[in-house]
């Protein structure tokens, strides 16, 4: 597969048939607002069919992005394997995303399996058969301690079956919980155990801050860069994606990313449906080039195409858009 592949979030209000669920707290945040905006449901009712139809419409309508990894989101479990319904803010079962992927050949299953589950091996086997191309975690939202002993067996299995782990790194502002203890679970340094176990790890969003210093610390990004400096020496299969780079004032990190992370270790991403800026964040553009990029982006009605064009204009190189074919578990 040589066509662009991106990560693509799914979410829906409580739906008994699919099992999808989001909490009242989730409905107070930016991800819920984004879902309303992109589906045209700002003042109307939003339901799973509306979300599904929108996402498939955007996928099928893209000219530049030919495949999307549609991400599931597992429930929260305690270390004894019990579900913690009171702190589950978004749940999208693997079975539902698998059913969507079967119906649309431009959609790939991004599984999510909590390592504290007592039945994680069975669910992982189900996902491989369907087939999953990666496993996605958001530690702060799913309350996953990446260095907990229960993760070790999971890492060994991921390495054995060569299923990449797409793990959120750095600040999380879309899906609760947002308290400091939870946010600390997204520390990139905690990825060392997975990397040492031989897991192919993709650090989502390259651990970038939402706001530049001094408004927000970029310590997670610096920690991630330190890991990449050790990657070749330690034989780590370490990658980062550029999803959400078009959100907020992240332009100052474009050139830093090119310097800090080898180009073959960067992957294309979007973080859709979180809205992006329509303006190029490439630094030091002349007025003429900025206007050219602006009108090019505005003319692209499909949001995936907008994201593609914006990132292409940052000049990371064409390999960025095909690197995923060598990283994901395809075929």
ABEGO torsion letter per residue (X at the ends): XABBBBBBBBBBBBBAAAGBBBBAAAAABAAAAAAAAAAGAAABBBBAAAAAAAAAAAAAABAABABBBBBBBBBBBBAAGBBBAAABABBBBAAAAAAAAAABAABBBBBBBBAABAAAAAAAAAAAAOBBABBBBBAAAAGBBAABAAAAAAAAAAAAAGBBBBBBBEBBAABOBABAAAAAAABAAAAAAAAAAGBBBBBBGGGBBABBOAABBAAAAAAAAAAAAAAAAAGBBBBBBABGAABEBAAAAAAAAAAABBAAABBBBAGOABBBBABBABBGBBAAAAAAAAAAAAABABAAAAAAAAAAAAGAEAAAAAAAAAABBBX
